[in-house]
Amino acid sequence: MRHLLAVLTATLTLGAVPAGAVPASAVPASSVPASSVPAGAFSGSAFSARPGACRQQVLFCEDFQQLPTGGAASLKWGIDTSGGTLTVERGHRGNKVLHVHTVGNGRAFLRVDDFAAPGNRFFGRMRLRVDAFPTAPDWAHFTLVEATGSGSSEVVRPIGGQYAPTVPGVFWGVGADGGPTGDWTTWRESAPVTEDTWQCIEWTLDAAGNRVAVWIDGVARPELTASTTEHGGNDVPFVLPVVDTVKVGWQLYQDGSTPEAFDLWIDDLALSTRRLGC
């Protein structure tokens, strides 16, 4: 039913912050037109490059090739937007990608509901290109992947990051909110973001040890990890929920950002019991 409602409403346009900061409320729905797909978008999805990938034992996959261009909608997934839009666009070489556009501290997520991974262990993979990351306000925090479920109130954010004015710079970081460990993001100077470039982003959540891990362009990033006892929050155990919802897109948690709007493109999204690689 949630997916059906998402299809009927898909054409409508519509956190973690530093300690002591108060998240601003989401901005009103925006009618700002989406920009064109950037040059350099993949000429074909990884799924089409590896025939039958979507027919293998993956838990979820979407390469957007079978969807019409325009406001994004699918019976396979829902949408979660406020101050943002999801649009299927055609790349300059003909492949289709998901364009995520938000204004200020808006959000726009593709939402995989009724998700279930054996043993509460799964891997994620997506192709990603972000036009620009926030450089204001100080400590501006953003999320691209979020996982929630039962058994733990932790909102797990394996793919996200933060602008650190003390460096200065924008860096990837694993984080969480809403649970006993509190509101945290373990951004690392050794993991700077890259703007305006296609990258392959992978992650895993594993109930064994409550482990979170990240790969960028196929390379393991040991600094972007979390576990039961090693994380960036309060000195209590970090416990993963039994994940039943995975959201992929963009959310910024502070208003008054620079830039004022954010654009990113996603392709070849998959969730699997095994690492799919790049």
Buried (B, 14 or more C-beta within 10 A) or exposed (E): EEBEEBBEBBEEBBBBBBEEBEBBEBBEBBEBEBBEBBEBBBEBBBBBEEEEBBEEEBBBBBBBBEBEEEBBBBEBBBBBBBBBBBBBBBBEEEBBBBBBBBBBBBBBBBBBBEBEBEEBBBBBBBBBBBBBBBBEBBBBBBBBBBBBBEEBBBBBBBBBBBBBEEEEBBBBBBBBBBBBBBBBBBBBEEBBBBEEEBBBBBBBBBBEEBBBBBBBEEEEBEBBBBBBEEBBBEEEEBBBBEBBBBBBBBBBBBBEBEBEBBBBBBBBBBBBEEBBEB
